[in-house]
Amino acid sequence: MKRIFSGVQPSGRIHLGNYITMKNFVNHQDDKDCFYCIVDLHAITVDQDPEELRKKSIELAALYIAIGLDPKKVTLFIQSQVSAHAELAWILQCNSYMGELNRMTQFKEKSSKKESVTNGLFGYPILMAADILLYNTDYVPVGSDQKQHLELTRDIAIRFNNKYGKTFTVPEPLIRKKGARVMSLSNPENKMSKSDSEKFSSITVLDTSKEIKKKIMRAQTDSDMIIRYDEVNKKGISNLLTIYSLFSNYSIEELEKKYEGIGYGQFKKDLVEVVINELEPVKDKYNEIINSGEINEILKEGAIRANKISKEILNDVKNKVGFITEF
């Protein structure tokens, strides 16, 4: 089977954009060899509270399962429990260039908001490349904002293969055309983000029904009251239409017809019901998994498999660059 790798950071609370991405992971588990990772090494590129990081890592793993991943079909693990990620990242760093990293737009955006940044944040794309290349990954589900990082991963893999001989699989992106970017509810110019301090900007998977209703009813739209998809002139309502479509059996075109001549108020009320109905079973399953404690055993088994496969690939890399791997 073709192999997929993807990871989500255990920082902040998982919002609808993350949820839609993670939900899409479930679609691949029956016909692909899937590796899904809680990327806690990436999380510490910015300050983290240690206890919160441990807690969020377990919560995220439980959400993966609650959303529908089957641990018998996928490999689910915590990044820091597989040391090959950090080892390969250093080797790839020594085969990458400052100019490449300087061009990363996500680093520019994140660093512009801070007085100082860590080397880890600058080298984030190299660690991401190591994550992917460690498993001879064929496909990486990425949002459009991560496409540049994957292009760098491909460049690094090709460069290494040309220098040392065929070593890495060169991965391809899997980018969803619809719903690839879920936007902020309070400012639809920006992507929905876990780090947004505006509490009404995002809906998280574990929000109460009351919180979900308040956030959707306050979501920014426009003044013409026409429910029509137009990403340029009607960003707010277009974002809500995208969420509604992804959480229902309706296409955006069908929703436009369904709500023709009907104001935003009724549309938002119906969307509230759709989102709550989608997330309630997930929250129930999540609480069941957390209370049972089974997630620890799932992560342990995932780390064992990830370590076994990644070690084989890492040893091949070490041999090719001239390291002594056996005595």
Backbone bond lengths (Angstrom), bond angles and torsions (degrees), N, CA, C in turn:
res aa  C-N    CA-C-N  psi(-1)  N-CA   C-N-CA  omega(-1)  CA-C   N-CA-C  phi
1 M - - - 1.460 - - 1.530 110.39 -
2 K 1.318 116.62 148.85 1.447 121.27 173.36 1.526 109.08 -66.86
3 R 1.322 115.97 150.23 1.471 119.95 -175.10 1.530 111.33 -108.30
4 I 1.340 114.61 140.88 1.464 122.86 177.39 1.527 109.08 -118.58
5 F 1.320 116.50 140.11 1.467 121.14 170.78 1.519 109.06 -129.18
6 S 1.327 115.66 138.04 1.461 119.61 170.79 1.524 108.82 -155.66
7 G 1.323 115.25 156.48 1.456 120.00 179.83 1.515 111.88 -141.41
8 V 1.325 115.29 152.90 1.461 122.27 176.92 1.525 108.06 -129.42
9 Q 1.329 116.39 137.71 1.465 120.13 179.45 1.524 111.63 -74.67
10 P 1.338 117.35 139.66 1.469 121.34 176.75 1.519 111.37 -88.42
11 S 1.327 116.35 51.69 1.465 120.31 178.83 1.515 108.39 -125.67
12 G 1.313 116.45 138.55 1.461 119.70 -176.17 1.516 110.71 72.03
13 R 1.330 115.76 -169.41 1.459 121.17 179.94 1.519 109.03 -106.75
14 I 1.316 116.48 144.01 1.453 121.94 -175.68 1.528 110.18 -71.06
15 H 1.345 116.58 118.42 1.455 120.85 -176.44 1.535 110.73 -99.70
16 L 1.328 116.61 -177.86 1.459 121.07 -175.12 1.522 112.61 -60.37
17 G 1.326 117.62 -37.33 1.457 119.79 178.33 1.517 110.99 -61.72
18 N 1.350 116.50 -46.36 1.465 120.54 176.11 1.524 110.73 -61.58
19 Y 1.329 115.57 -43.69 1.465 121.15 -177.42 1.532 111.38 -59.09
20 I 1.319 116.39 -45.26 1.465 120.50 -179.37 1.523 110.30 -63.11
21 T 1.336 116.87 -40.18 1.464 120.74 176.09 1.515 110.67 -62.68
22 M 1.344 116.71 -47.96 1.463 121.14 -178.51 1.526 111.35 -65.82
23 K 1.323 116.30 -36.91 1.467 120.69 177.86 1.526 110.36 -61.68
24 N 1.316 115.54 -36.72 1.458 120.28 178.59 1.528 111.40 -66.09
25 F 1.360 116.92 -26.95 1.459 120.04 176.62 1.524 111.37 -58.14
26 V 1.328 115.71 -36.59 1.463 121.37 -176.98 1.525 110.33 -60.79
27 N 1.333 116.77 -33.58 1.463 120.91 -177.13 1.519 112.86 -65.38
28 H 1.330 117.17 -18.84 1.465 120.43 -176.07 1.527 113.50 -97.86
29 Q 1.327 118.56 -11.02 1.463 119.59 -167.57 1.525 114.47 -72.01
30 D 1.322 118.17 -17.36 1.465 120.02 -178.85 1.522 113.54 -88.87
31 D 1.338 117.60 -22.63 1.461 118.23 -176.11 1.528 113.57 -124.76
32 K 1.350 117.15 6.85 1.462 120.42 177.71 1.528 110.17 -139.02
33 D 1.321 115.53 157.23 1.465 122.09 176.51 1.526 107.14 -87.77
34 C 1.323 116.46 103.15 1.468 121.82 -168.65 1.520 112.73 -102.13
35 F 1.336 115.57 130.56 1.457 122.94 173.29 1.525 107.23 -116.12
36 Y 1.334 116.34 115.93 1.453 121.56 179.98 1.525 108.69 -119.62
37 C 1.318 115.21 130.74 1.457 121.01 -165.66 1.527 111.83 -127.48
38 I 1.328 116.14 138.79 1.459 122.18 170.41 1.528 105.42 -88.88
39 V 1.331 116.77 106.24 1.462 120.12 -168.52 1.537 110.93 -89.20
40 D 1.319 115.23 76.95 1.463 120.25 -178.45 1.522 112.39 -75.10
41 L 1.345 118.31 -23.65 1.460 119.79 174.29 1.525 110.48 -65.17
42 H 1.311 116.98 -38.54 1.465 120.61 176.01 1.529 110.66 -65.84
43 A 1.321 116.21 -35.01 1.467 120.09 -175.99 1.525 112.16 -61.46
44 I 1.336 117.66 -33.59 1.468 119.34 -175.10 1.529 112.85 -83.64
45 T 1.337 117.79 9.12 1.468 119.16 170.92 1.522 110.78 -67.64
46 V 1.333 116.36 -15.69 1.469 122.80 169.01 1.521 107.63 -125.91
47 D 1.323 117.46 163.42 1.466 121.16 -176.33 1.529 112.03 -58.81
48 Q 1.328 115.61 136.10 1.456 121.68 177.08 1.527 109.28 -134.00
49 D 1.318 116.35 145.39 1.455 120.88 169.83 1.532 107.37 -78.82
50 P 1.336 118.84 123.70 1.466 121.03 -174.27 1.528 114.16 -55.54
51 E 1.326 117.29 -45.54 1.465 119.52 -179.30 1.521 111.52 -66.48
52 E 1.331 116.07 -38.72 1.467 120.13 177.77 1.518 110.87 -65.32
53 L 1.337 116.85 -38.52 1.457 120.08 -179.95 1.524 110.82 -63.87
54 R 1.322 117.15 -43.60 1.472 120.32 177.39 1.523 110.80 -61.51
55 K 1.331 115.26 -44.97 1.468 120.57 -179.34 1.524 111.35 -63.06
56 K 1.333 116.47 -46.01 1.467 120.59 -177.96 1.528 111.51 -66.24
57 S 1.332 117.19 -32.00 1.464 120.09 178.79 1.524 111.02 -63.72
58 I 1.336 116.18 -44.09 1.469 120.51 178.29 1.527 110.30 -67.69
59 E 1.321 116.70 -42.13 1.465 120.49 179.71 1.526 111.18 -60.40
60 L 1.333 116.05 -42.98 1.456 119.87 -179.25 1.525 111.14 -64.97
61 A 1.332 116.15 -42.12 1.464 119.56 178.04 1.528 110.92 -60.93
62 A 1.329 116.45 -41.89 1.470 120.40 178.84 1.529 111.02 -64.97
63 L 1.329 116.86 -36.14 1.466 120.23 178.02 1.524 111.20 -66.86
64 Y 1.319 117.23 -38.53 1.467 120.18 175.05 1.531 110.38 -51.93
65 I 1.333 115.32 -48.49 1.469 119.81 -177.79 1.524 110.31 -69.74
66 A 1.334 116.51 -41.64 1.468 120.46 -178.32 1.525 111.53 -62.47
67 I 1.323 117.01 -32.46 1.455 120.93 -179.50 1.525 111.70 -73.37
68 G 1.336 116.21 -21.81 1.464 118.33 174.54 1.512 116.34 135.66
69 L 1.338 118.73 0.60 1.462 118.87 176.78 1.523 110.35 -68.60
70 D 1.315 115.95 138.41 1.460 122.31 179.13 1.524 107.89 -103.05
71 P 1.346 118.67 112.81 1.469 120.35 -177.57 1.522 113.89 -63.12
72 K 1.348 117.30 -12.59 1.464 120.32 175.01 1.523 111.08 -81.15
73 K 1.331 116.39 -17.29 1.462 121.14 -178.12 1.522 112.94 -105.98
74 V 1.325 118.06 -25.87 1.461 121.73 -176.40 1.524 109.84 -121.09
75 T 1.325 115.58 162.85 1.462 121.88 173.61 1.522 107.50 -103.75
76 L 1.320 116.02 111.27 1.460 122.54 -178.79 1.521 108.44 -113.14
77 F 1.334 117.41 124.78 1.459 119.45 -174.94 1.522 111.18 -154.61
78 I 1.337 114.96 167.44 1.457 122.27 177.36 1.532 108.99 -97.44
79 Q 1.298 116.31 129.15 1.459 123.59 -172.89 1.530 112.77 -53.87
80 S 1.334 118.21 -45.88 1.462 121.10 -174.78 1.523 112.88 -69.03
81 Q 1.335 117.65 -11.74 1.463 120.84 177.80 1.529 112.10 -87.48
82 V 1.323 116.09 2.17 1.475 121.56 177.03 1.523 106.60 -124.90
83 S 1.318 116.56 97.07 1.463 121.66 -170.63 1.530 113.22 -64.95
84 A 1.322 117.35 -19.11 1.466 120.65 -179.05 1.523 112.13 -61.43
85 H 1.338 118.26 -25.75 1.468 120.54 178.82 1.531 110.57 -61.31
86 A 1.323 116.22 -48.45 1.469 119.85 -179.17 1.532 111.01 -69.98
87 E 1.336 117.76 -38.48 1.463 121.11 -179.93 1.524 111.53 -63.84
88 L 1.323 116.70 -47.60 1.460 119.07 -179.35 1.527 110.81 -67.42
89 A 1.336 117.12 -34.46 1.461 119.93 179.13 1.525 110.97 -58.14
90 W 1.338 117.28 -39.50 1.468 119.77 179.52 1.529 110.80 -66.71
91 I 1.317 117.28 -43.22 1.468 120.45 179.72 1.529 110.37 -62.83
92 L 1.346 116.19 -42.61 1.462 119.52 179.02 1.526 111.40 -68.27
93 Q 1.330 116.39 -32.67 1.473 120.13 177.61 1.525 109.90 -61.58
94 C 1.322 115.12 -34.90 1.462 120.08 179.51 1.529 112.46 -79.50
95 N 1.312 116.27 -2.50 1.462 121.66 175.62 1.524 111.32 -121.16
96 S 1.344 115.46 23.97 1.463 122.07 179.30 1.530 108.27 -129.29
97 Y 1.335 115.56 172.61 1.459 119.45 -172.47 1.520 112.22 -129.43
98 M 1.328 115.32 147.63 1.459 121.61 -179.78 1.532 111.52 -56.09
99 G 1.326 115.66 -40.94 1.460 119.36 -178.45 1.514 112.70 -59.16
100 E 1.342 116.64 -37.46 1.464 120.71 178.73 1.522 110.96 -62.84
101 L 1.317 115.47 -44.54 1.462 119.81 -178.01 1.526 111.53 -72.27
102 N 1.321 116.76 -32.96 1.468 120.17 177.77 1.523 112.40 -62.99
103 R 1.326 116.64 -24.13 1.457 120.73 -178.37 1.525 113.64 -84.60
104 M 1.324 117.97 -6.44 1.457 120.72 -176.78 1.531 110.74 -70.01
105 T 1.317 116.85 114.26 1.467 120.70 -175.38 1.520 112.31 -66.67
106 Q 1.340 117.98 -31.54 1.455 119.50 -179.05 1.527 110.98 -66.72
107 F 1.333 116.87 -37.52 1.466 119.72 176.10 1.525 110.45 -63.65
108 K 1.314 116.58 -42.40 1.459 120.51 179.51 1.523 111.05 -60.34
109 E 1.332 115.89 -42.46 1.463 120.29 -179.33 1.527 111.06 -65.78
110 K 1.341 116.55 -46.36 1.464 120.32 -176.96 1.530 111.84 -70.57
111 S 1.321 117.09 -40.57 1.467 120.26 -176.55 1.527 111.85 -72.64
112 S 1.332 117.05 -25.92 1.465 119.92 -179.07 1.527 111.98 -67.69
113 K 1.322 117.25 -19.21 1.460 121.90 -178.06 1.525 112.57 -93.93
114 K 1.365 116.83 -0.07 1.458 120.14 -175.26 1.522 111.20 -123.84
115 E 1.338 115.98 150.24 1.462 120.67 176.77 1.525 110.31 -71.94
116 S 1.322 117.20 -35.73 1.461 121.21 177.32 1.521 108.60 -144.11
117 V 1.318 116.30 152.25 1.465 121.66 -179.67 1.517 109.39 -129.83
118 T 1.316 116.38 156.44 1.463 121.09 -179.37 1.522 110.81 -87.30
119 N 1.338 115.09 158.99 1.463 119.85 172.04 1.520 110.74 -60.89
120 G 1.334 115.30 -30.46 1.459 119.67 179.49 1.515 112.40 -62.21
121 L 1.329 116.46 -40.13 1.467 119.68 179.01 1.527 109.97 -66.81
122 F 1.326 117.03 -38.21 1.460 120.87 178.31 1.530 110.74 -65.12
123 G 1.343 115.98 -40.32 1.471 120.78 -177.56 1.512 114.57 -89.96
124 Y 1.324 117.00 5.66 1.478 122.76 -179.86 1.534 112.58 -46.38
125 P 1.349 119.48 -46.80 1.469 118.91 -177.39 1.527 113.66 -63.99
126 I 1.342 117.41 -26.97 1.462 119.62 178.30 1.527 110.59 -70.58
127 L 1.333 116.51 -41.19 1.462 119.96 175.81 1.524 110.14 -63.64
128 M 1.331 116.75 -39.23 1.464 120.14 176.86 1.533 110.26 -61.79
129 A 1.319 117.06 -39.95 1.468 120.80 177.41 1.525 110.50 -62.39
130 A 1.339 116.63 -42.22 1.467 120.41 178.77 1.532 110.60 -62.59
131 D 1.339 116.68 -42.93 1.463 120.94 178.14 1.529 110.60 -52.14
132 I 1.313 114.87 -47.45 1.463 121.41 -173.20 1.525 111.68 -74.88
133 L 1.336 116.70 -46.21 1.456 120.80 -173.41 1.522 113.09 -73.79
134 L 1.338 116.78 -21.63 1.466 120.86 179.78 1.521 113.64 -61.22
135 Y 1.322 117.35 -21.96 1.462 120.53 -173.27 1.525 112.44 -116.65
136 N 1.349 116.41 17.18 1.461 119.75 -176.69 1.531 110.30 46.92
137 T 1.316 114.14 52.83 1.460 122.33 -174.75 1.526 111.11 -71.14
138 D 1.338 115.03 133.84 1.464 120.20 176.59 1.526 111.63 -88.44
139 Y 1.341 116.45 -40.66 1.463 120.91 -175.04 1.528 110.59 -134.68
140 V 1.332 115.40 142.90 1.463 121.27 176.87 1.527 108.40 -126.76
141 P 1.345 118.45 114.01 1.471 119.60 173.58 1.524 109.14 -70.13
142 V 1.328 116.99 116.71 1.466 120.16 -178.15 1.521 110.02 -134.46
143 G 1.322 115.07 151.02 1.450 120.46 169.84 1.521 108.82 -77.21
144 S 1.305 116.44 164.53 1.463 120.01 -178.02 1.528 111.53 -61.49
145 D 1.359 117.16 -25.87 1.462 120.41 -179.62 1.527 112.19 -73.97
146 Q 1.343 117.00 -17.29 1.461 120.85 179.69 1.528 112.66 -100.36
147 K 1.329 116.60 -1.13 1.462 119.91 -175.95 1.525 111.32 -60.68
148 Q 1.329 117.65 -38.13 1.463 121.03 -179.74 1.528 110.96 -62.61
149 H 1.338 116.41 -39.23 1.462 119.89 178.05 1.529 111.38 -64.15
150 L 1.325 116.42 -38.55 1.460 119.18 179.36 1.530 110.87 -69.20
151 E 1.312 116.42 -35.07 1.467 119.67 176.37 1.525 110.43 -62.11
152 L 1.358 115.94 -38.71 1.461 119.55 176.34 1.526 110.26 -64.79
153 T 1.333 117.07 -42.01 1.466 121.25 177.26 1.521 110.60 -56.70
154 R 1.319 116.83 -44.67 1.467 121.14 178.39 1.539 110.96 -62.40
155 D 1.315 116.37 -42.77 1.466 119.98 179.40 1.534 111.05 -61.56
156 I 1.333 115.77 -43.39 1.470 120.25 -179.79 1.525 110.74 -64.13
157 A 1.339 116.20 -43.67 1.470 120.73 -179.88 1.524 111.02 -61.71
158 I 1.323 116.82 -45.14 1.470 121.11 -179.82 1.526 110.35 -64.41
159 R 1.334 116.44 -43.41 1.470 120.67 179.18 1.526 110.89 -60.79
160 F 1.345 116.92 -45.77 1.463 121.03 -179.01 1.530 109.91 -64.48
161 N 1.325 116.94 -43.69 1.469 120.81 179.72 1.527 111.04 -61.51
162 N 1.327 117.03 -40.55 1.467 120.45 179.69 1.522 111.83 -67.31
163 K 1.330 115.61 -33.87 1.470 120.27 -176.43 1.525 112.68 -81.02
164 Y 1.366 116.10 -40.10 1.463 119.39 -171.41 1.529 113.78 -116.38
165 G 1.308 117.70 -0.34 1.462 120.07 -175.15 1.521 110.17 97.83
166 K 1.323 116.05 162.06 1.470 121.82 -175.64 1.527 110.70 -53.77
167 T 1.309 115.67 117.49 1.465 122.27 -176.70 1.521 111.22 -131.08
168 F 1.325 116.61 -53.04 1.461 121.96 -173.98 1.524 111.88 -106.41
169 T 1.325 115.16 145.66 1.458 121.20 165.62 1.522 108.10 -74.26
170 V 1.317 117.64 133.60 1.470 121.49 178.44 1.530 107.74 -86.75
171 P 1.341 117.90 112.37 1.474 120.83 -171.14 1.525 113.31 -77.26
172 E 1.324 114.60 155.16 1.462 122.31 176.00 1.529 109.04 -111.59
173 P 1.344 117.95 147.17 1.470 119.80 177.54 1.519 112.14 -80.85
174 L 1.324 115.66 146.85 1.466 122.41 168.19 1.526 106.15 -114.36
175 I 1.320 117.39 101.81 1.458 121.52 -176.58 1.515 109.45 -114.57
176 R 1.313 115.66 121.86 1.456 120.04 177.98 1.521 109.74 -74.27
177 K 1.332 116.02 130.95 1.462 119.24 179.26 1.514 110.82 -73.17
178 K 1.318 117.27 -41.53 1.460 120.62 -179.23 1.518 109.16 -98.59
179 G 1.314 115.60 127.65 1.454 119.10 175.83 1.508 114.04 77.53
180 A 1.355 117.12 14.96 1.455 119.33 179.12 1.527 110.84 -64.71
181 R 1.340 116.65 -29.24 1.458 121.26 177.68 1.522 108.96 -130.07
182 V 1.332 116.37 110.22 1.461 121.45 173.15 1.519 106.69 -90.41
183 M 1.316 116.26 128.14 1.452 120.68 -171.28 1.534 112.13 -94.96
184 S 1.321 115.06 164.32 1.459 122.31 177.76 1.526 110.28 -60.83
185 L 1.326 116.38 140.77 1.463 120.39 178.38 1.527 111.06 -74.33
186 S 1.306 117.75 -29.14 1.466 120.79 -177.33 1.521 112.89 -92.81
187 N 1.347 116.66 -23.11 1.463 120.93 177.98 1.531 108.63 -146.09
188 P 1.337 117.07 84.92 1.466 120.36 -173.87 1.518 114.92 -67.37
189 E 1.332 117.58 4.17 1.467 120.74 170.99 1.528 110.01 -73.11
190 N 1.349 116.18 -25.28 1.463 121.77 -175.66 1.527 111.32 -110.12
191 K 1.321 115.08 153.96 1.453 120.47 176.85 1.520 110.08 -70.56
192 M 1.341 116.94 146.12 1.462 120.82 174.03 1.523 108.17 -60.45
193 S 1.341 116.64 131.71 1.464 120.06 -171.72 1.523 111.46 -137.20
194 K 1.343 114.91 143.74 1.459 120.53 176.28 1.528 111.75 -69.47
195 S 1.332 116.54 -23.49 1.472 120.09 -176.01 1.520 113.05 -93.04
196 D 1.326 117.74 -0.71 1.469 120.77 -179.21 1.531 109.58 -68.10
197 S 1.318 117.11 125.90 1.461 121.39 -178.01 1.527 112.90 -78.33
198 E 1.317 117.98 -15.21 1.467 122.34 178.52 1.534 108.83 -74.72
199 K 1.334 116.75 112.78 1.463 120.39 -170.24 1.518 114.41 -68.18
200 F 1.334 117.54 -19.39 1.461 119.74 179.49 1.527 112.70 -97.10
201 S 1.325 117.18 10.06 1.464 120.14 -176.22 1.520 112.83 -81.70
202 S 1.326 117.19 -25.22 1.465 119.32 -175.31 1.524 111.32 -140.49
203 I 1.318 115.10 150.42 1.464 122.67 172.45 1.512 106.81 -101.76
204 T 1.326 117.52 127.37 1.454 120.59 177.44 1.523 109.77 -100.08
205 V 1.319 114.78 155.53 1.466 120.77 -175.25 1.526 111.45 -60.06
206 L 1.323 117.47 -31.98 1.456 120.94 -176.46 1.529 113.38 -97.11
207 D 1.336 117.68 10.53 1.469 120.70 175.05 1.524 110.57 -61.78
208 T 1.327 116.32 149.46 1.464 120.59 173.92 1.536 109.11 -73.88
209 S 1.314 115.88 163.34 1.465 120.70 177.98 1.523 111.10 -59.48
210 K 1.331 115.90 -37.22 1.461 120.64 178.83 1.520 111.01 -64.20
211 E 1.325 116.79 -41.88 1.469 121.16 179.74 1.531 110.60 -66.34
212 I 1.326 116.56 -40.95 1.469 120.75 179.63 1.526 110.16 -61.67
213 K 1.322 116.08 -45.65 1.468 120.37 -179.26 1.525 110.67 -60.91
214 K 1.308 116.60 -46.05 1.468 120.18 -177.68 1.524 110.87 -62.53
215 K 1.310 117.54 -41.32 1.463 121.10 -177.04 1.528 111.70 -68.96
216 I 1.332 117.25 -41.93 1.464 119.69 -179.91 1.522 111.10 -69.30
217 M 1.321 117.22 -41.66 1.463 119.53 -178.70 1.533 111.60 -66.75
218 R 1.334 116.94 -26.01 1.476 121.02 178.32 1.524 112.19 -90.58
219 A 1.338 118.31 -4.55 1.473 121.11 -174.93 1.518 111.64 -58.77
220 Q 1.309 115.29 138.75 1.466 121.17 -178.06 1.526 110.99 -68.74
221 T 1.327 116.43 134.11 1.467 121.13 174.60 1.529 108.12 -129.58
222 D 1.335 117.93 -121.16 1.465 121.68 177.09 1.518 107.36 -155.89
223 S 1.316 117.28 -173.58 1.467 120.28 -172.08 1.528 115.06 -100.25
224 D 1.354 118.70 -5.28 1.466 116.99 -174.24 1.532 113.59 -87.58
225 M 1.353 117.06 -10.76 1.472 122.51 172.68 1.536 113.83 62.83
226 I 1.324 117.58 20.71 1.465 121.24 177.20 1.520 108.48 -103.47
227 I 1.336 116.35 123.90 1.457 120.70 -177.42 1.528 108.37 -86.51
228 R 1.320 114.18 98.13 1.463 121.68 -175.38 1.519 109.16 -145.99
229 Y 1.339 116.26 138.41 1.464 120.39 -179.97 1.518 109.84 -80.91
230 D 1.336 116.33 118.43 1.454 122.92 179.58 1.524 107.06 -155.29
231 E 1.335 116.29 96.69 1.469 121.15 -174.04 1.523 113.06 -64.14
232 V 1.315 117.29 -22.43 1.471 120.71 -177.56 1.522 111.60 -85.72
233 N 1.328 116.40 -50.47 1.464 120.95 -173.03 1.523 114.67 -99.87
234 K 1.358 117.38 -16.66 1.468 121.00 -177.34 1.532 109.13 -135.63
235 K 1.323 115.41 61.71 1.460 120.77 -174.28 1.530 112.71 -61.52
236 G 1.340 116.59 -41.42 1.459 120.45 -176.56 1.516 112.63 -64.73
237 I 1.330 117.46 -52.41 1.458 120.23 -178.14 1.529 110.77 -69.58
238 S 1.330 117.35 -30.30 1.470 120.74 176.55 1.522 110.32 -64.24
239 N 1.335 116.21 -40.14 1.463 120.74 177.81 1.533 110.60 -63.99
240 L 1.333 117.37 -43.67 1.465 120.66 179.26 1.524 111.28 -66.13
241 L 1.328 117.53 -37.35 1.463 120.90 176.29 1.529 110.86 -63.00
242 T 1.316 116.51 -39.66 1.470 121.09 178.49 1.529 110.31 -62.02
243 I 1.338 116.74 -47.48 1.465 121.05 179.66 1.525 110.50 -61.74
244 Y 1.323 116.67 -45.40 1.473 122.13 -179.87 1.529 109.54 -58.99
245 S 1.323 117.16 -46.58 1.460 121.25 -178.21 1.520 111.65 -63.57
246 L 1.326 116.62 -42.86 1.462 120.79 -178.80 1.521 112.63 -67.05
247 F 1.331 116.37 -26.89 1.461 120.42 -177.68 1.531 113.00 -100.57
248 S 1.320 117.01 10.28 1.461 120.23 -178.15 1.522 109.34 -142.13
249 N 1.326 116.15 -177.43 1.461 121.54 177.51 1.528 112.07 -93.68
250 Y 1.318 116.84 9.07 1.458 121.45 -177.93 1.532 111.27 -95.33
251 S 1.319 115.61 139.06 1.462 119.46 169.07 1.528 107.93 -79.47
252 I 1.323 117.02 166.10 1.467 120.17 178.26 1.528 110.16 -62.31
253 E 1.323 117.17 -38.87 1.471 120.66 178.61 1.529 111.00 -62.12
254 E 1.326 116.82 -41.11 1.467 120.85 178.63 1.526 111.12 -65.97
255 L 1.314 116.55 -36.94 1.462 120.24 178.33 1.525 111.14 -67.58
256 E 1.315 117.01 -37.92 1.469 120.10 177.09 1.534 110.80 -60.56
257 K 1.327 116.59 -41.06 1.469 120.52 178.20 1.524 111.23 -70.88
258 K 1.330 116.28 -41.19 1.470 121.54 -178.34 1.527 111.42 -59.98
259 Y 1.325 117.45 -36.56 1.465 121.18 -175.06 1.538 112.39 -107.44
260 E 1.315 116.64 17.77 1.454 119.90 176.77 1.530 110.41 -62.42
261 G 1.317 116.51 125.69 1.459 121.13 -179.57 1.515 114.40 80.01
262 I 1.332 117.16 2.76 1.478 121.86 -179.76 1.534 107.89 -110.10
263 G 1.313 116.41 138.71 1.461 121.02 -175.08 1.519 113.77 -74.31
264 Y 1.334 114.47 174.61 1.462 121.54 -178.58 1.525 112.96 -65.80
265 G 1.340 116.68 -30.11 1.462 119.63 -176.79 1.522 112.49 -58.45
266 Q 1.333 117.57 -51.24 1.460 121.54 -179.71 1.527 110.84 -66.73
267 F 1.322 115.56 -39.45 1.465 119.89 178.33 1.531 110.63 -58.57
268 K 1.330 116.29 -45.93 1.460 120.00 -179.18 1.529 111.59 -66.68
269 K 1.339 117.07 -39.07 1.471 119.98 178.00 1.525 111.00 -61.09
270 D 1.323 116.15 -42.37 1.467 119.79 178.61 1.528 111.26 -67.04
271 L 1.326 116.01 -36.98 1.467 119.75 178.52 1.527 110.71 -65.63
272 V 1.316 117.09 -38.75 1.467 121.22 175.60 1.519 110.08 -54.10
273 E 1.315 116.48 -47.77 1.473 121.30 -178.36 1.528 111.36 -64.19
274 V 1.335 115.70 -40.99 1.468 120.44 -179.81 1.532 110.64 -62.69
275 V 1.330 116.97 -45.92 1.468 120.67 -177.70 1.528 110.86 -67.81
276 I 1.311 117.40 -43.68 1.469 120.58 179.33 1.525 110.43 -61.52
277 N 1.324 117.56 -44.38 1.466 121.34 179.96 1.527 111.93 -63.03
278 E 1.323 116.25 -31.71 1.471 120.49 178.09 1.524 111.27 -72.75
279 L 1.328 116.96 -41.84 1.457 120.28 -170.49 1.530 114.85 -89.21
280 E 1.326 118.34 -23.25 1.475 119.97 -177.53 1.530 112.80 -58.14
281 P 1.345 119.98 -47.95 1.473 119.32 178.56 1.527 112.60 -63.01
282 V 1.318 116.74 -32.63 1.462 120.69 178.85 1.529 110.24 -66.26
283 K 1.329 115.99 -43.61 1.470 119.89 178.78 1.523 111.25 -63.96
284 D 1.343 116.43 -40.22 1.474 120.02 178.62 1.529 110.81 -63.00
285 K 1.330 116.75 -44.77 1.469 121.16 179.74 1.526 110.56 -66.13
286 Y 1.317 116.08 -39.47 1.465 120.81 178.46 1.535 110.73 -59.36
287 N 1.316 117.13 -48.16 1.469 120.83 -179.94 1.520 111.33 -62.37
288 E 1.317 115.97 -36.67 1.466 120.35 178.05 1.521 111.13 -63.89
289 I 1.314 116.99 -43.30 1.472 121.63 -178.99 1.525 110.77 -68.17
290 I 1.323 116.89 -45.16 1.468 120.96 179.95 1.528 110.48 -60.72
291 N 1.308 116.74 -44.34 1.469 120.80 -177.24 1.527 112.41 -70.13
292 S 1.331 117.54 -27.71 1.473 120.62 -178.08 1.521 112.42 -78.78
293 G 1.336 117.39 -25.17 1.457 121.03 -178.03 1.519 114.00 78.64
294 E 1.322 119.23 2.83 1.464 122.18 -176.62 1.525 113.35 -66.73
295 I 1.331 116.75 -19.32 1.462 119.31 -175.81 1.524 111.68 -62.97
296 N 1.326 117.98 -30.70 1.469 120.73 -179.68 1.527 111.51 -63.53
297 E 1.338 116.49 -41.39 1.463 120.55 179.32 1.530 110.66 -69.48
298 I 1.326 116.78 -37.69 1.466 120.96 177.92 1.530 110.21 -60.92
299 L 1.331 116.48 -45.51 1.466 121.02 -179.25 1.530 111.83 -67.85
300 K 1.314 116.28 -35.45 1.470 120.21 177.78 1.529 110.68 -63.22
301 E 1.332 116.20 -46.92 1.466 120.39 179.69 1.522 111.36 -65.49
302 G 1.331 115.98 -37.76 1.459 119.41 177.90 1.513 112.06 -63.91
303 A 1.335 116.72 -41.86 1.467 120.95 -179.86 1.526 111.29 -65.08
304 I 1.327 117.19 -36.18 1.471 120.86 179.00 1.532 110.05 -62.09
305 R 1.336 117.17 -46.47 1.468 120.52 -179.64 1.530 110.74 -68.35
306 A 1.340 116.67 -42.84 1.465 119.86 -179.78 1.531 111.18 -62.90
307 N 1.337 116.88 -40.22 1.465 120.54 178.36 1.519 111.39 -63.62
308 K 1.322 116.54 -41.25 1.473 120.70 -178.06 1.531 111.02 -63.01
309 I 1.319 116.78 -48.23 1.463 120.30 -176.59 1.528 111.01 -71.85
310 S 1.327 116.70 -43.86 1.467 119.76 -177.30 1.524 111.84 -66.88
311 K 1.330 117.23 -33.08 1.469 120.54 -179.52 1.526 110.76 -63.92
312 E 1.326 116.56 -39.30 1.469 120.34 179.68 1.531 110.30 -61.83
313 I 1.327 116.24 -45.30 1.466 120.55 -178.66 1.524 110.50 -70.16
314 L 1.335 117.40 -40.80 1.459 120.50 179.39 1.530 111.07 -63.20
315 N 1.313 118.11 -41.70 1.466 120.91 179.73 1.533 111.09 -63.24
316 D 1.329 116.34 -36.43 1.463 119.58 176.35 1.529 109.85 -62.88
317 V 1.337 116.56 -42.99 1.461 121.20 178.29 1.528 110.56 -63.15
318 K 1.327 116.79 -46.05 1.465 120.65 -179.26 1.530 111.26 -59.45
319 N 1.320 116.34 -44.49 1.467 119.75 178.83 1.525 111.22 -59.91
320 K 1.319 115.88 -41.00 1.466 119.92 -175.85 1.528 112.37 -71.20
321 V 1.335 118.23 -30.31 1.465 118.99 179.06 1.518 112.68 -88.34
322 G 1.357 116.67 -5.26 1.452 119.84 173.86 1.518 116.04 105.26
323 F 1.324 118.40 12.21 1.465 120.75 177.58 1.528 110.52 -80.86
324 I 1.318 115.37 152.57 1.466 121.35 175.78 1.523 108.29 -89.26
325 T 1.303 118.26 114.73 1.472 121.91 -176.12 1.522 112.52 -101.41
326 E 1.333 118.21 -16.11 1.465 120.52 179.12 1.522 109.46 -141.02
327 F 1.342 115.15 149.98 1.482 120.85 175.59 1.518 108.57 -112.96
